[in-house]
Amino acid sequence: GAVVSQHPSWVICKSGTSVKIECRSLDFQATTMFWYRQFPKQSLMLMATSNEGSKATYEQGVEKDKFLINHASLTLSTLTVTSAHPEDSSFYICSARPDYANTGELFFGEGSRLTVL
Amino acid sequence: QKEVEQDPGPLSVPEGAIVSLNCTYSNSAFQYFMWYRQYSRKGPELLMYTYSSGNKEDGRFTAQVDKSSKYISLFIRDSQPSDSATYLCAMRALAGGTSYGKLTFGQGTILTVHP
């Protein structure tokens, strides 16, 4: 099956610093990727849709200046949490839609756990 | 009202039992229906993918979609302790554009299969 890799899998940072999370599709190209946030025992909350070569589309209530998304190539999207604060601590998960799949099937990364001290 | 409703459980069953997981939805535009399994501290893993109404079987798993009732189910036969995880239903409409593939998730049901 298609593989999506996320890095780092966990990160601890100090309040006020910025953290970058990478999402890579390893064996397929993905023009479209999605970034989710998940709180403990809750479902995935879509943050934004990342499109290669264009600006990301953010969901209502998500601060675009806080969560910077860059989809630099057909296999890489990055999420940067800027000036992180403890309330940004969460589990961040990306997913990618293979360009070859016209059914919208999505594959998820393993997630990145961010802890802001 | 949420677009997708899923009982969060938790659901606890003995090994070997048949497990039934369900979701209801309100958006009649949803055409593609998926079930994901998520182990603790891991990303979701796609289990079943169906289009429109009908049944789909894959090993011990059977997915059912009833669009007339806006109701989908996942059945797990001969459940195993390794099936213990959170099961998320997800669905999307038939749409194109830059948000193609955008899913709406249920809350997830926590399942424990005990030996």
Interface residues (C-beta under 8 A of the other chain):
Chain A: G1 V4 Q6 T32 F34 K41 Q42 S43 L44 L46 T49 N51 S54 T57 F91 I93 S95 R97 T103 G104 E105 L106 F107 F108 G109 E110 G111 R113
Chain B: P8 Y32 M34 Y36 R41 K42 G43 P44 E45 L46 Y49 Y51 L88 R92 T98 S99 Y100 G101 K102 L103 F105 G106 Q107 G108 I110
